[in-house]
C-alpha cells in the first residue's frame, strides 16, 4: 500500500475535484465520499479489530460452561484455542486498521492542502480580498489536520457501531431483557451528552478565529521585522502579539474545559450502563435464567459496550471540531474569481491603450511612465495587468469573538460574512464592466485570463521570493538554460548576489528572501521577471531600493535586454528615463504630455519638477 507520500487522486478526479461548499456538514460528507474506498476499508478492518473484544466474553463463557464446570478438558482446550485465534486475528486487524487510519488521515490532510494551494493560485491577487493571510495559513495547517482526525474517528466509529450491533444481537439471543436494555439505554446516553456540544462548538469557533488572528500577526511581524527594527516598533508589536497569545490561551483553556466535560460524561454514562448491566445480569443469574458462564459473558459485554459508546462520544466531539474548521475552509474554497473568462487569445505584440489615463503602449517600445502621484502609475500597472484595484476598508477584521457572546457573536460573524459578500459583489461589478484597457482595439474582457497572464507580466513592490534554491528563485519553472539565467542576472545587476552565495545556484533562499537585503531581493525579482521574457513586461519602480551606481548599470542594460519586446516602466528615475523610447507624463491620473525625456524636460514644467524632485531624493539617499 502506498501511504507516504499519500496518493490523493480522489481530490483531483473530475467527479470529485470540486468540493461541496454549501455548508460545513456537506463539506465533511464530501470529504468522506471522495475517500469512500479508504473509509470502507477502515470501517471493515475496524469492525474486525473490535470483534475479538466483542467475541471474547462469549468464548470465555462457553469455555467455563462447556469445559471447566463439567470437567471436559478437550472442550476447554478447543474453546481456549478458538479464543486465542480470535485474539490473534484482532492483533493483525489492529495493524491493518492503523495502516488504513494513517492513510486516510494523510489523504485528508494533504488533500486539503492541495485544494487550498490550487484555490490560492486560482484566486491570485483576489485571495487576500476574500480572507486574511493568517486564515489561509490556519486552514492549510491546523484545519487540514483536523479533517484527518475527523475522517479517522468517523471510520473507526462505523466499525464500533457494527460491533455494538453484533454484541447487542448476541445479548438478545441469550437474554432478551438485557439486550433490550442495551438497545434502549445506549442511544439515550449518547443523546444526554448533546447539550454540551453547543458550548463546545462555540468555544472551538472562538479559539479558531483568534488563532487565525494570531497567525496573521506573526506573519505580518516576520514580514516587516526589518522595518519594525528601523522605527523602534518591535516592543509595541511584541506586546500586541503577547496580548493576542494570552487571549488564545484563555480560549484554549475554555475549549479544553468543555472537551473535558464531554469526555467526563462519556466515562460517566458508559460506566452507568456497565453498572446497570452487571446489576441486571446478577439478578438474572440468581433467578436461574443465566448460567455462571453467561453471567461472566454479560459482564464482558458490559465492559465492551463502554468502548463503542466512548467512540461515539469521540465522534461527536471531533465532528463538532470538524464543522468549525469546515466553516472556515468553505469560505476559501467557495470563493470564485469575479470575472468570466473571455473567448479570444491575446494577440502577439499587442498595441495597448488605457482609456482611463489615455496612455498608449506601442508594440516593442520601451515606455517610461512618470506620474506626479505614484499611486496613479501603480493603478495603471494594475489595469494593464488586469488586476483589481485595491479597495480601502476591505479589512476582514472585527471585534474579538472572546468579547462577544451569544447573539452578539453571531451578529459579528454575520457582519463579517456580509462584508465579504459585499466585497465579492463589488469586485464582480468592476470585473464585469468593460475593463478600460484595449489590445489591438478590443477590450481586455474579450480575452482569456490565461493568455493575459502568459503574455503580460507585472512586477511590482509586492512581488515576493519563495523558499527554495537560488535557481528556483530566478527560474521557478526550470524552463530556461543557465546562459539565459546568467544574462537576466547581469541585466538586473545581480551578479554580486549570486557570487556572494556559498553554493551558487544550489544555495538556499529563505521565504520572502530573508537573509538578502532589500536591494538584493529587488534585483533577484527583476531578474526573474526578465527571464520570464513576457510579450509585455510592466515594471513598477524596479530600482527604488538600489544605489545610484547599481541603478545606472541596470538602466544601461535593461532597454537592450528587452529590445523587440514591449516594456513599460513606472518610475521617475532620470537614469531609466534617458534610455526610454518614449515617456508618458501623468497628472491627476491622466496623460498630459508625451515625448522623449529631453523634450519633456525642455517643454513641460510639471514634468521637470517631478523629475528634479526625484533627483534631489536620490542625492539625499
PADO-687701 format. One record per residue (C-alpha): residue number from 0; residue in one letter; x, y, z. Coordinates in steps of 0.02 Angstrom, whole numbers, plus 50000, padded with zeros to 5 digits. Example, Ala and Ser with C-alpha at 12.3 -4.5 7.8 and 13.67 -1.06 7.14 Angstrom:
BEGIN
{r 0; A; {50615; 49775; 50390}};
{r 1; S; {50684; 49947; 50357}};
This chain:
BEGIN
{r 0; X; {50000; 50000; 50000}};
{r 1; X; {50066; 50172; 49951}};
{r 2; X; {50048; 50278; 50107}};
{r 3; X; {50183; 50411; 50110}};
{r 4; X; {50184; 50525; 50022}};
{r 5; X; {49999; 50486; 50002}};
{r 6; X; {49912; 50471; 49835}};
{r 7; X; {49772; 50599; 49830}};
{r 8; X; {49694; 50560; 49662}};
{r 9; X; {49522; 50568; 49743}};
{r 10; X; {49543; 50756; 49761}};
{r 11; X; {49586; 50782; 49577}};
{r 12; X; {49463; 50667; 49487}};
{r 13; X; {49338; 50763; 49382}};
{r 14; X; {49187; 50695; 49476}};
{r 15; X; {49254; 50740; 49648}};
{r 16; X; {49380; 50881; 49621}};
{r 17; X; {49254; 51018; 49663}};
{r 18; X; {49216; 51014; 49850}};
{r 19; X; {49039; 51040; 49913}};
{r 20; X; {49046; 51211; 49996}};
{r 21; X; {48860; 51235; 50026}};
{r 22; X; {48879; 51204; 50213}};
{r 23; X; {49011; 51140; 50336}};
{r 24; X; {48920; 50974; 50357}};
{r 25; X; {48909; 50948; 50169}};
{r 26; X; {49095; 50982; 50153}};
{r 27; X; {49136; 50850; 50284}};
{r 28; X; {49020; 50725; 50198}};
{r 29; X; {49105; 50765; 50032}};
{r 30; X; {49274; 50733; 50113}};
{r 31; X; {49212; 50561; 50169}};
{r 32; X; {49138; 50524; 49998}};
{r 33; X; {49296; 50559; 49899}};
{r 34; X; {49385; 50431; 50007}};
{r 35; X; {49244; 50304; 50005}};
{r 36; X; {49363; 50160; 49968}};
{r 37; X; {49479; 50202; 50113}};
{r 38; X; {49329; 50236; 50225}};
{r 39; X; {49253; 50066; 50185}};
{r 40; X; {49419; 49977; 50210}};
{r 41; X; {49448; 50063; 50377}};
{r 42; X; {49271; 50025; 50436}};
{r 43; X; {49289; 49841; 50390}};
{r 44; X; {49457; 49816; 50474}};
{r 45; X; {49394; 49921; 50619}};
{r 46; X; {49248; 49802; 50640}};
{r 47; X; {49371; 49656; 50632}};
{r 48; X; {49477; 49743; 50765}};
{r 49; X; {49327; 49769; 50880}};
{r 50; X; {49258; 49593; 50858}};
{r 51; X; {49388; 49499; 50964}};
{r 52; X; {49341; 49609; 51112}};
{r 53; X; {49158; 49578; 51072}};
{r 54; X; {49176; 49389; 51050}};
{r 55; X; {49298; 49357; 51192}};
{r 56; X; {49164; 49368; 51328}};
{r 57; X; {49058; 49241; 51235}};
{r 58; X; {49204; 49122; 51207}};
{r 59; X; {49259; 49140; 51387}};
{r 60; X; {49083; 49100; 51447}};
{r 61; X; {49074; 48946; 51335}};
{r 62; X; {49245; 48890; 51399}};
{r 63; X; {49179; 48898; 51577}};
{r 64; X; {49007; 48820; 51545}};
{r 65; X; {49054; 48687; 51418}};
{r 66; X; {49227; 48645; 51481}};
{r 67; X; {49283; 48695; 51655}};
{r 68; X; {49118; 48672; 51752}};
{r 69; X; {49086; 48499; 51677}};
{r 70; X; {49267; 48446; 51681}};
{r 71; X; {49281; 48424; 51491}};
{r 72; X; {49463; 48471; 51461}};
{r 73; X; {49451; 48438; 51273}};
{r 74; X; {49310; 48564; 51259}};
{r 75; X; {49408; 48683; 51369}};
{r 76; X; {49560; 48669; 51256}};
{r 77; X; {49453; 48689; 51099}};
{r 78; X; {49364; 48846; 51161}};
{r 79; X; {49528; 48916; 51228}};
{r 80; X; {49614; 48887; 51060}};
{r 81; X; {49470; 48975; 50972}};
{r 82; X; {49486; 49119; 51095}};
{r 83; X; {49673; 49131; 51058}};
{r 84; X; {49640; 49130; 50870}};
{r 85; X; {49515; 49271; 50887}};
{r 86; X; {49642; 49372; 50986}};
{r 87; X; {49774; 49344; 50851}};
{r 88; X; {49652; 49400; 50716}};
{r 89; X; {49618; 49556; 50820}};
{r 90; X; {49803; 49595; 50832}};
{r 91; X; {49826; 49575; 50644}};
{r 92; X; {49673; 49682; 50606}};
{r 93; X; {49739; 49814; 50726}};
{r 94; X; {49894; 49832; 50618}};
{r 95; X; {49787; 49844; 50461}};
{r 96; X; {49671; 49970; 50543}};
{r 97; X; {49816; 50080; 50592}};
{r 98; X; {49880; 50075; 50413}};
{r 99; X; {49711; 50125; 50342}};
{r 100; X; {49688; 50258; 50476}};
{r 101; X; {49856; 50340; 50440}};
{r 102; X; {49822; 50331; 50254}};
{r 103; X; {49651; 50412; 50269}};
{r 104; X; {49718; 50545; 50388}};
{r 105; X; {49862; 50588; 50271}};
{r 106; X; {49749; 50595; 50118}};
{r 107; X; {49629; 50713; 50209}};
{r 108; X; {49774; 50821; 50270}};
{r 109; X; {49872; 50833; 50108}};
{r 110; X; {49715; 50833; 50002}};
{r 111; X; {49653; 50988; 50093}};
{r 112; X; {49821; 51072; 50073}};
{r 113; X; {49814; 51032; 49887}};
{r 114; X; {49641; 51108; 49874}};
{r 115; X; {49698; 51264; 49968}};
{r 116; X; {49852; 51282; 49857}};
{r 117; X; {49752; 51260; 49699}};
{r 118; X; {49620; 51384; 49754}};
{r 119; X; {49752; 51510; 49811}};
{r 120; X; {49838; 51501; 49641}};
{r 121; X; {49670; 51513; 49554}};
{r 122; X; {49619; 51669; 49651}};
{r 123; X; {49790; 51751; 49640}};
{r 124; X; {49781; 51935; 49690}};
{r 125; X; {49597; 51913; 49737}};
{r 126; X; {49644; 51794; 49879}};
{r 127; X; {49684; 51924; 50012}};
{r 128; X; {49523; 52015; 49967}};
{r 129; X; {49424; 51862; 50022}};
{r 130; X; {49518; 51801; 50176}};
{r 131; X; {49661; 51864; 50286}};
{r 132; X; {49830; 51781; 50261}};
{r 133; X; {49825; 51702; 50434}};
{r 134; X; {49658; 51621; 50393}};
{r 135; X; {49730; 51536; 50238}};
{r 136; X; {49882; 51477; 50336}};
{r 137; X; {49772; 51407; 50475}};
{r 138; X; {49663; 51312; 50350}};
{r 139; X; {49815; 51236; 50268}};
{r 140; X; {49897; 51185; 50431}};
{r 141; X; {49782; 51158; 50580}};
{r 142; X; {49615; 51134; 50490}};
{r 143; X; {49686; 51006; 50368}};
{r 144; X; {49748; 50906; 50517}};
{r 145; X; {49576; 50919; 50598}};
{r 146; X; {49496; 50845; 50441}};
{r 147; X; {49617; 50698; 50451}};
{r 148; X; {49567; 50667; 50632}};
{r 149; X; {49382; 50681; 50589}};
{r 150; X; {49399; 50556; 50447}};
{r 151; X; {49490; 50431; 50557}};
{r 152; X; {49367; 50437; 50701}};
{r 153; X; {49212; 50427; 50587}};
{r 154; X; {49281; 50272; 50501}};
{r 155; X; {49327; 50194; 50668}};
{r 156; X; {49153; 50233; 50734}};
{r 157; X; {49074; 50137; 50591}};
{r 158; X; {49170; 49983; 50646}};
{r 159; X; {49122; 50016; 50828}};
{r 160; X; {48939; 50033; 50780}};
{r 161; X; {48945; 49867; 50687}};
{r 162; X; {49024; 49781; 50838}};
{r 163; X; {48894; 49861; 50951}};
{r 164; X; {48752; 49789; 50846}};
{r 165; X; {48834; 49616; 50845}};
{r 166; X; {48853; 49616; 51034}};
{r 167; X; {48676; 49679; 51059}};
{r 168; X; {48612; 49536; 50949}};
{r 169; X; {48714; 49410; 51050}};
{r 170; X; {48643; 49480; 51211}};
{r 171; X; {48466; 49472; 51141}};
{r 172; X; {48494; 49290; 51094}};
{r 173; X; {48547; 49249; 51271}};
{r 174; X; {48435; 49367; 51370}};
{r 175; X; {48304; 49473; 51284}};
{r 176; X; {48289; 49583; 51439}};
{r 177; X; {48472; 49633; 51443}};
{r 178; X; {48478; 49654; 51254}};
{r 179; X; {48329; 49771; 51257}};
{r 180; X; {48406; 49870; 51399}};
{r 181; X; {48563; 49898; 51296}};
{r 182; X; {48468; 49946; 51139}};
{r 183; X; {48355; 50066; 51235}};
{r 184; X; {48478; 50148; 51356}};
{r 185; X; {48633; 50166; 51246}};
{r 186; X; {48556; 50291; 51123}};
{r 187; X; {48482; 50389; 51270}};
{r 188; X; {48653; 50403; 51349}};
{r 189; X; {48726; 50474; 51189}};
{r 190; X; {48582; 50598; 51170}};
{r 191; X; {48607; 50653; 51351}};
{r 192; X; {48778; 50722; 51305}};
{r 193; X; {48717; 50830; 51161}};
{r 194; X; {48680; 50987; 51266}};
{r 195; X; {48866; 51012; 51298}};
{r 196; X; {48910; 51003; 51114}};
{r 197; X; {48839; 51175; 51078}};
{r 198; X; {48951; 51270; 51201}};
{r 199; X; {49096; 51161; 51142}};
{r 200; X; {49062; 51217; 50964}};
{r 201; X; {49056; 51400; 51017}};
{r 202; X; {49219; 51384; 51115}};
{r 203; X; {49309; 51298; 50972}};
{r 204; X; {49246; 51428; 50848}};
{r 205; X; {49309; 51572; 50956}};
{r 206; X; {49477; 51488; 50981}};
{r 207; X; {49493; 51451; 50795}};
{r 208; X; {49456; 51633; 50749}};
{r 209; X; {49580; 51704; 50874}};
{r 210; X; {49714; 51578; 50822}};
{r 211; X; {49694; 51640; 50644}};
{r 212; X; {49718; 51819; 50704}};
{r 213; X; {49874; 51766; 50798}};
{r 214; X; {49943; 51682; 50642}};
{r 215; X; {49911; 51839; 50540}};
{r 216; X; {50000; 51946; 50669}};
{r 217; X; {50150; 51829; 50669}};
{r 218; X; {50159; 51831; 50478}};
{r 219; X; {50149; 52022; 50475}};
{r 220; X; {50283; 52041; 50609}};
{r 221; X; {50404; 51923; 50521}};
{r 222; X; {50373; 52007; 50353}};
{r 223; X; {50403; 52181; 50424}};
{r 224; X; {50538; 52142; 50552}};
{r 225; X; {50670; 52249; 50468}};
{r 226; X; {50553; 52398; 50462}};
{r 227; X; {50497; 52372; 50642}};
{r 228; X; {50677; 52374; 50699}};
{r 229; X; {50709; 52530; 50599}};
{r 230; X; {50567; 52628; 50680}};
{r 231; X; {50585; 52550; 50852}};
{r 232; X; {50416; 52465; 50844}};
{r 233; X; {50472; 52292; 50900}};
{r 234; X; {50410; 52312; 51079}};
{r 235; X; {50239; 52379; 51027}};
{r 236; X; {50206; 52239; 50905}};
{r 237; X; {50282; 52112; 51025}};
{r 238; X; {50163; 52170; 51163}};
{r 239; X; {50015; 52158; 51044}};
{r 240; X; {50066; 51982; 50997}};
{r 241; X; {50085; 51934; 51180}};
{r 242; X; {49910; 52003; 51217}};
{r 243; X; {49834; 51906; 51074}};
{r 244; X; {49931; 51750; 51126}};
{r 245; X; {49857; 51760; 51301}};
{r 246; X; {49684; 51781; 51227}};
{r 247; X; {49709; 51622; 51126}};
{r 248; X; {49774; 51534; 51282}};
{r 249; X; {49619; 51581; 51382}};
{r 250; X; {49506; 51522; 51242}};
{r 251; X; {49608; 51361; 51233}};
{r 252; X; {49577; 51333; 51418}};
{r 253; X; {49390; 51361; 51391}};
{r 254; X; {49388; 51241; 51244}};
{r 255; X; {49486; 51112; 51344}};
{r 256; X; {49363; 51129; 51487}};
{r 257; X; {49215; 51088; 51377}};
{r 258; X; {49311; 50944; 51297}};
{r 259; X; {49344; 50878; 51471}};
{r 260; X; {49158; 50891; 51510}};
{r 261; X; {49117; 50789; 51355}};
{r 262; X; {49246; 50657; 51400}};
{r 263; X; {49187; 50653; 51581}};
{r 264; X; {49009; 50624; 51525}};
{r 265; X; {49072; 50488; 51409}};
{r 266; X; {49155; 50394; 51552}};
{r 267; X; {49012; 50428; 51674}};
{r 268; X; {48870; 50374; 51559}};
{r 269; X; {48966; 50223; 51493}};
{r 270; X; {49002; 50171; 51672}};
{r 271; X; {48818; 50192; 51713}};
{r 272; X; {48773; 50069; 51575}};
{r 273; X; {48902; 49948; 51644}};
{r 274; X; {48828; 49958; 51819}};
{r 275; X; {48651; 49931; 51754}};
{r 276; X; {48701; 49778; 51652}};
{r 277; X; {48800; 49699; 51794}};
{r 278; X; {48657; 49727; 51917}};
{r 279; X; {48526; 49654; 51799}};
{r 280; X; {48640; 49509; 51749}};
{r 281; X; {48669; 49462; 51931}};
{r 282; X; {48482; 49458; 51966}};
{r 283; X; {48453; 49356; 51809}};
{r 284; X; {48581; 49227; 51870}};
{r 285; X; {48502; 49221; 52044}};
{r 286; X; {48335; 49191; 51960}};
{r 287; X; {48412; 49045; 51865}};
{r 288; X; {48392; 49121; 51694}};
{r 289; X; {48580; 49138; 51666}};
{r 290; X; {48722; 49018; 51696}};
{r 291; X; {48887; 49068; 51776}};
{r 292; X; {48973; 49072; 51607}};
{r 293; X; {48833; 49177; 51533}};
{r 294; X; {48845; 49299; 51679}};
{r 295; X; {49033; 49316; 51650}};
{r 296; X; {48997; 49343; 51465}};
{r 297; X; {48872; 49480; 51507}};
{r 298; X; {48997; 49566; 51619}};
{r 299; X; {49120; 49560; 51475}};
{r 300; X; {48987; 49627; 51357}};
{r 301; X; {48950; 49768; 51477}};
{r 302; X; {49135; 49814; 51488}};
{r 303; X; {49150; 49805; 51299}};
{r 304; X; {48998; 49919; 51274}};
{r 305; X; {49093; 50060; 51358}};
{r 306; X; {49215; 50060; 51213}};
{r 307; X; {49093; 50088; 51067}};
{r 308; X; {48996; 50217; 51169}};
{r 309; X; {49153; 50316; 51206}};
{r 310; X; {49198; 50306; 51022}};
{r 311; X; {49028; 50381; 50979}};
{r 312; X; {49059; 50522; 51104}};
{r 313; X; {49228; 50550; 51021}};
{r 314; X; {49143; 50559; 50851}};
{r 315; X; {49025; 50693; 50915}};
{r 316; X; {49171; 50793; 50983}};
{r 317; X; {49280; 50777; 50827}};
{r 318; X; {49132; 50809; 50712}};
{r 319; X; {49097; 50974; 50801}};
{r 320; X; {49281; 51018; 50785}};
{r 321; X; {49274; 50970; 50601}};
{r 322; X; {49123; 51083; 50573}};
{r 323; X; {49217; 51230; 50648}};
{r 324; X; {49363; 51200; 50529}};
{r 325; X; {49248; 51166; 50382}};
{r 326; X; {49157; 51332; 50409}};
{r 327; X; {49321; 51424; 50381}};
{r 328; X; {49378; 51310; 50240}};
{r 329; X; {49222; 51329; 50133}};
{r 330; X; {49240; 51519; 50145}};
{r 331; X; {49403; 51497; 50048}};
{r 332; X; {49360; 51351; 49935}};
{r 333; X; {49191; 51427; 49891}};
{r 334; X; {49269; 51592; 49833}};
{r 335; X; {49265; 51620; 49647}};
{r 336; X; {49353; 51740; 49529}};
{r 337; X; {49241; 51891; 49499}};
{r 338; X; {49257; 51892; 49309}};
{r 339; X; {49202; 51774; 49172}};
{r 340; X; {49338; 51719; 49055}};
{r 341; X; {49343; 51788; 48879}};
{r 342; X; {49350; 51680; 48724}};
{r 343; X; {49492; 51757; 48623}};
{r 344; X; {49679; 51732; 48640}};
{r 345; X; {49780; 51890; 48667}};
{r 346; X; {49870; 51925; 48501}};
{r 347; X; {50059; 51933; 48490}};
{r 348; X; {50140; 52105; 48502}};
{r 349; X; {49977; 52192; 48551}};
{r 350; X; {49956; 52381; 48547}};
{r 351; X; {49883; 52429; 48716}};
{r 352; X; {49776; 52581; 48758}};
{r 353; X; {49722; 52628; 48934}};
{r 354; X; {49562; 52729; 48919}};
{r 355; X; {49569; 52796; 49098}};
{r 356; X; {49739; 52881; 49081}};
{r 357; X; {49746; 52894; 48893}};
{r 358; X; {49916; 52807; 48888}};
{r 359; X; {49955; 52708; 48731}};
{r 360; X; {50085; 52570; 48728}};
{r 361; X; {50153; 52527; 48556}};
{r 362; X; {50221; 52354; 48517}};
{r 363; X; {50407; 52335; 48550}};
{r 364; X; {50433; 52506; 48629}};
{r 365; X; {50521; 52547; 48793}};
{r 366; X; {50396; 52663; 48878}};
{r 367; X; {50426; 52750; 49044}};
{r 368; X; {50277; 52822; 49138}};
{r 369; X; {50310; 52968; 49255}};
{r 370; X; {50173; 53025; 49373}};
{r 371; X; {50160; 53165; 49499}};
{r 372; X; {50061; 53039; 49603}};
{r 373; X; {50147; 52868; 49616}};
{r 374; X; {49980; 52787; 49657}};
{r 375; X; {49915; 52836; 49485}};
{r 376; X; {50056; 52747; 49395}};
{r 377; X; {50035; 52595; 49508}};
{r 378; X; {49849; 52593; 49466}};
{r 379; X; {49895; 52600; 49281}};
{r 380; X; {50007; 52448; 49305}};
{r 381; X; {49862; 52355; 49386}};
{r 382; X; {49748; 52397; 49241}};
{r 383; X; {49875; 52343; 49111}};
{r 384; X; {49893; 52176; 49201}};
{r 385; X; {49706; 52161; 49233}};
{r 386; X; {49719; 52163; 49421}};
{r 387; X; {49576; 52228; 49528}};
{r 388; X; {49613; 52395; 49610}};
{r 389; X; {49644; 52398; 49797}};
{r 390; X; {49487; 52444; 49893}};
{r 391; X; {49504; 52544; 50053}};
{r 392; X; {49419; 52469; 50205}};
{r 393; X; {49422; 52292; 50139}};
{r 394; X; {49492; 52229; 50304}};
{r 395; X; {49408; 52070; 50363}};
{r 396; X; {49434; 52108; 50545}};
{r 397; X; {49305; 52143; 50678}};
{r 398; X; {49276; 52135; 50863}};
{r 399; X; {49358; 51994; 50957}};
{r 400; X; {49244; 51843; 50971}};
{r 401; X; {49301; 51824; 51151}};
{r 402; X; {49220; 51992; 51191}};
{r 403; X; {49057; 51946; 51107}};
{r 404; X; {48932; 51822; 51174}};
{r 405; X; {48778; 51735; 51107}};
{r 406; X; {48680; 51839; 50983}};
{r 407; X; {48814; 51974; 50977}};
{r 408; X; {48945; 51846; 50921}};
{r 409; X; {48826; 51778; 50789}};
{r 410; X; {48789; 51954; 50728}};
{r 411; X; {48976; 51991; 50718}};
{r 412; X; {49006; 51834; 50615}};
{r 413; X; {48858; 51876; 50503}};
{r 414; X; {48927; 52052; 50480}};
{r 415; X; {49097; 51983; 50427}};
{r 416; X; {49013; 51868; 50302}};
{r 417; X; {48907; 52013; 50239}};
{r 418; X; {49060; 52122; 50211}};
{r 419; X; {49149; 51980; 50123}};
{r 420; X; {49000; 51950; 50010}};
{r 421; X; {48985; 52137; 49976}};
{r 422; X; {49169; 52145; 49928}};
{r 423; X; {49144; 51997; 49809}};
{r 424; X; {48992; 52081; 49730}};
{r 425; X; {49088; 52244; 49711}};
{r 426; X; {49233; 52155; 49628}};
{r 427; X; {49114; 52065; 49512}};
{r 428; X; {49033; 52229; 49461}};
{r 429; X; {49202; 52304; 49420}};
{r 430; X; {49261; 52149; 49328}};
{r 431; X; {49102; 52126; 49227}};
{r 432; X; {49109; 52301; 49155}};
{r 433; X; {49224; 52337; 49007}};
{r 434; X; {49397; 52340; 49083}};
{r 435; X; {49450; 52502; 49002}};
{r 436; X; {49611; 52435; 48926}};
{r 437; X; {49612; 52377; 48746}};
{r 438; X; {49731; 52265; 48649}};
{r 439; X; {49727; 52300; 48463}};
{r 440; X; {49562; 52390; 48489}};
{r 441; X; {49474; 52252; 48588}};
{r 442; X; {49437; 52270; 48774}};
{r 443; X; {49527; 52151; 48893}};
{r 444; X; {49363; 52067; 48941}};
{r 445; X; {49362; 51982; 48770}};
{r 446; X; {49523; 51887; 48804}};
{r 447; X; {49555; 51733; 48909}};
{r 448; X; {49637; 51765; 49076}};
{r 449; X; {49766; 51629; 49039}};
{r 450; X; {49828; 51719; 48883}};
{r 451; X; {49835; 51886; 48976}};
{r 452; X; {49936; 51811; 49118}};
{r 453; X; {50050; 51721; 48997}};
{r 454; X; {50092; 51872; 48890}};
{r 455; X; {50079; 52019; 49011}};
{r 456; X; {50185; 52015; 49169}};
{r 457; X; {50176; 52147; 49306}};
{r 458; X; {50321; 52151; 49429}};
{r 459; X; {50299; 52274; 49573}};
{r 460; X; {50350; 52301; 49753}};
{r 461; X; {50231; 52163; 49808}};
{r 462; X; {50323; 52029; 49709}};
{r 463; X; {50399; 51903; 49829}};
{r 464; X; {50528; 51765; 49832}};
{r 465; X; {50482; 51591; 49890}};
{r 466; X; {50587; 51474; 49993}};
{r 467; X; {50698; 51360; 49890}};
{r 468; X; {50861; 51364; 49795}};
{r 469; X; {50928; 51519; 49710}};
{r 470; X; {50897; 51434; 49543}};
{r 471; X; {50713; 51410; 49589}};
{r 472; X; {50703; 51592; 49643}};
{r 473; X; {50763; 51653; 49473}};
{r 474; X; {50685; 51514; 49365}};
{r 475; X; {50536; 51443; 49462}};
{r 476; X; {50478; 51331; 49319}};
{r 477; X; {50653; 51270; 49274}};
{r 478; X; {50623; 51301; 49089}};
{r 479; X; {50774; 51409; 49046}};
{r 480; X; {50957; 51374; 49014}};
{r 481; X; {51097; 51429; 49128}};
{r 482; X; {51157; 51554; 48997}};
{r 483; X; {50985; 51635; 48991}};
{r 484; X; {50978; 51646; 49180}};
{r 485; X; {51152; 51722; 49190}};
{r 486; X; {51104; 51852; 49059}};
{r 487; X; {50949; 51901; 49161}};
{r 488; X; {51057; 51914; 49318}};
{r 489; X; {51179; 52027; 49229}};
{r 490; X; {51042; 52142; 49163}};
{r 491; X; {50972; 52156; 49340}};
{r 492; X; {51148; 52190; 49406}};
{r 493; X; {51127; 52041; 49522}};
{r 494; X; {51292; 51955; 49485}};
{r 495; X; {51359; 52003; 49656}};
{r 496; X; {51208; 51922; 49739}};
{r 497; X; {51248; 51759; 49651}};
{r 498; X; {51435; 51771; 49687}};
{r 499; X; {51403; 51802; 49871}};
{r 500; X; {51305; 51640; 49894}};
{r 501; X; {51401; 51492; 49965}};
{r 502; X; {51335; 51358; 49848}};
{r 503; X; {51295; 51458; 49691}};
{r 504; X; {51133; 51405; 49606}};
{r 505; X; {51104; 51271; 49739}};
{r 506; X; {51110; 51397; 49883}};
{r 507; X; {50955; 51402; 49992}};
{r 508; X; {50846; 51558; 49993}};
{r 509; X; {50731; 51584; 50141}};
{r 510; X; {50547; 51627; 50124}};
{r 511; X; {50520; 51805; 50058}};
{r 512; X; {50707; 51817; 50029}};
{r 513; X; {50751; 51840; 50211}};
{r 514; X; {50940; 51848; 50225}};
{r 515; X; {50951; 51960; 50071}};
{r 516; X; {50949; 52149; 50081}};
{r 517; X; {50804; 52246; 50008}};
{r 518; X; {50907; 52294; 49856}};
{r 519; X; {50964; 52115; 49829}};
{r 520; X; {50786; 52049; 49837}};
{r 521; X; {50729; 52183; 49714}};
{r 522; X; {50864; 52136; 49589}};
{r 523; X; {50827; 51949; 49602}};
{r 524; X; {50642; 51986; 49573}};
{r 525; X; {50689; 52091; 49421}};
{r 526; X; {50800; 51951; 49354}};
{r 527; X; {50655; 51828; 49374}};
{r 528; X; {50539; 51944; 49277}};
{r 529; X; {50668; 51969; 49139}};
{r 530; X; {50700; 51782; 49124}};
{r 531; X; {50513; 51750; 49102}};
{r 532; X; {50529; 51858; 48943}};
{r 533; X; {50343; 51902; 48926}};
{r 534; X; {50270; 51989; 48774}};
{r 535; X; {50231; 52141; 48883}};
{r 536; X; {50331; 52175; 49042}};
{r 537; X; {50268; 52306; 49164}};
{r 538; X; {50393; 52357; 49299}};
{r 539; X; {50342; 52466; 49447}};
{r 540; X; {50489; 52559; 49525}};
{r 541; X; {50614; 52418; 49485}};
{r 542; X; {50764; 52513; 49556}};
{r 543; X; {50689; 52601; 49708}};
{r 544; X; {50794; 52501; 49834}};
{r 545; X; {50965; 52504; 49746}};
{r 546; X; {51105; 52631; 49750}};
{r 547; X; {51141; 52752; 49607}};
{r 548; X; {51287; 52650; 49539}};
{r 549; X; {51183; 52490; 49529}};
{r 550; X; {51036; 52586; 49457}};
{r 551; X; {51147; 52655; 49320}};
{r 552; X; {51206; 52479; 49275}};
{r 553; X; {51026; 52417; 49264}};
{r 554; X; {50974; 52568; 49159}};
{r 555; X; {51114; 52538; 49034}};
{r 556; X; {51067; 52355; 49010}};
{r 557; X; {50877; 52349; 49026}};
{r 558; X; {50825; 52425; 48860}};
{r 559; X; {50948; 52317; 48763}};
{r 560; X; {50891; 52159; 48852}};
{r 561; X; {50709; 52196; 48808}};
{r 562; X; {50742; 52251; 48628}};
{r 563; X; {50596; 52199; 48518}};
{r 564; X; {50483; 52168; 48669}};
{r 565; X; {50359; 52289; 48745}};
{r 566; X; {50418; 52361; 48911}};
{r 567; X; {50327; 52485; 49023}};
{r 568; X; {50419; 52555; 49174}};
{r 569; X; {50334; 52659; 49310}};
{r 570; X; {50471; 52770; 49379}};
{r 571; X; {50539; 52947; 49388}};
{r 572; X; {50720; 52890; 49388}};
{r 573; X; {50821; 53000; 49268}};
{r 574; X; {50940; 52856; 49233}};
{r 575; X; {50799; 52748; 49163}};
{r 576; X; {50717; 52896; 49076}};
{r 577; X; {50872; 52928; 48971}};
{r 578; X; {50854; 52759; 48884}};
{r 579; X; {50666; 52767; 48856}};
{r 580; X; {50597; 52764; 48678}};
{r 581; X; {50456; 52873; 48743}};
{r 582; X; {50398; 52949; 48907}};
{r 583; X; {50216; 52974; 48960}};
{r 584; X; {50185; 53103; 49096}};
{r 585; X; {50029; 53086; 49206}};
{r 586; X; {49946; 53222; 49309}};
{r 587; X; {49790; 53181; 49410}};
{r 588; X; {49794; 53007; 49331}};
{r 589; X; {49784; 53071; 49151}};
{r 590; X; {49919; 53083; 49019}};
{r 591; X; {49955; 53268; 48992}};
{r 592; X; {50114; 53255; 48891}};
{r 593; X; {50217; 53127; 48797}};
{r 594; X; {50382; 53128; 48706}};
{r 595; X; {50565; 53097; 48738}};
{r 596; X; {50642; 53133; 48907}};
{r 597; X; {50742; 53280; 48836}};
{r 598; X; {50590; 53354; 48751}};
{r 599; X; {50483; 53348; 48909}};
{r 600; X; {50622; 53421; 49015}};
{r 601; X; {50635; 53568; 48898}};
{r 602; X; {50450; 53598; 48867}};
{r 603; X; {50347; 53539; 49016}};
{r 604; X; {50373; 53624; 49188}};
{r 605; X; {50267; 53496; 49281}};
{r 606; X; {50370; 53351; 49214}};
{r 607; X; {50531; 53444; 49252}};
{r 608; X; {50475; 53473; 49432}};
{r 609; X; {50435; 53288; 49461}};
{r 610; X; {50598; 53226; 49385}};
{r 611; X; {50703; 53356; 49477}};
{r 612; X; {50619; 53306; 49640}};
{r 613; X; {50668; 53127; 49606}};
{r 614; X; {50847; 53179; 49575}};
{r 615; X; {50851; 53276; 49740}};
{r 616; X; {50784; 53123; 49834}};
{r 617; X; {50919; 53014; 49754}};
{r 618; X; {51053; 53140; 49806}};
{r 619; X; {50989; 53139; 49985}};
{r 620; X; {50991; 52949; 49985}};
